[in-house]
C-alpha cells in the first residue's frame, strides 16, 4: 500500500505534466490565431475570396499568410486542422480532476462544514455540472443573442459567477476554483468540438462538392472562438489557484474568481485592440490593477472556520481512525505539531505566512490522521516539508512517520 501511494503520486504528476504541455499548445495556437486574424491587412493582389494577408518572420524565415472568409476556389491538398490541442487539454484535465478530486475526494472535494453530502454525491455534482454548464451556454448562443455579442458576454459572465457561488456552497475553496476552471474549459473545448470544427467541415464539404459555402458558419465559429479567447486567462488563473491559499481559502473566493474573469476581459481587450491596430487602450491596465488590488484585499479577510477545540474534539472518520489506531500515531502527532503546525495553522505563527500552505491544517490529532498520506509523502518519503527543513525535523522523526504510515496501510 505504501508503494501504491508513491506510484499514484507519480501518475498524478505525469497527467498534470501532460495537461500543462497540451494547454500550452492550445493557448499558444489560440492566441496566435486571434492576433493573426486581427492583424490582417488588405492588399491589391489578394485572390478572390481572400479577406486579408499578413507577412511574418520567425526562425530565420518569412511566412506569407492569407485568410479566406469562406474558402479558396480550389481546396488545397494538405489542410492542417487545429483541434487536438484543445481535445488533449480537456481530456488530460478531466483525468487530473478525477485523480485529485474524485479519488482524493475525502480530502479535497466536499467541505463537510458547508454540506452534508456523501462523496459519491459530490462526484455526481462535479461531473453533471460540467455538462449542464455547456447546455446553458450553448442555448444562450443559439437563442438569437449571437447578434448582440455584448449582451451575450454579460450573460456568460453572470452564469460563471453563479456557478462559482454554487460550487462554493458545496465544495472546498480549492475544489470550487478548480471546478469553475473546468466548467469554463469544458465550454471552450465543446465550442471547438461541437461548433467550430463541424462548421469548418461543412464549409470544406460544400467546396469539395461544388457548392458555394454559406458564410454564416464561419461567423458562428468566430463568435465561439472569440469567447474562448476572453476566457483563456481566467482559466489559467483558476487552474493555478490550488497552489495559493490566499486565492481559494477565503469565504470570498467566488468573488475573487468573478473579478479574475473581468481581468481576463480587460487584459485581452488591450491586446486584441493592439493586434487590430486600433490603438493601445492603456486604461485597461489601470482597471486590471484596481481589480487585482481588490482581489488582494479580499484575500486578507478573516476566515470563517471552526475553533481548534472543536476540531480536536470531533470524531475520527473511518479512514482517519485507521491511521489513529496505527502504532506510532501519538509520536507522529507530536512530531507534526512541533515541526509543522507553526505554518499549517488557522493563524500561522511563522513570519511571512498568512494562510496555511495549500490550506492544510495540522493543529489537531484528527487533522494529522486526515492528511496522513501527504505527511508520509512530503515529510517521510521526501524532505519536501518542512521547506528547507526550517523547523529542523530529524531523520529519525521522518523514519517514525514512514513506519507509522506503513503500519496503517500494510
Beta strands, then each sheet from edge to edge (+ up, - down):
strand 1: 50-58
strand 2: 61-68
sheet 1: 1+ 2-
end
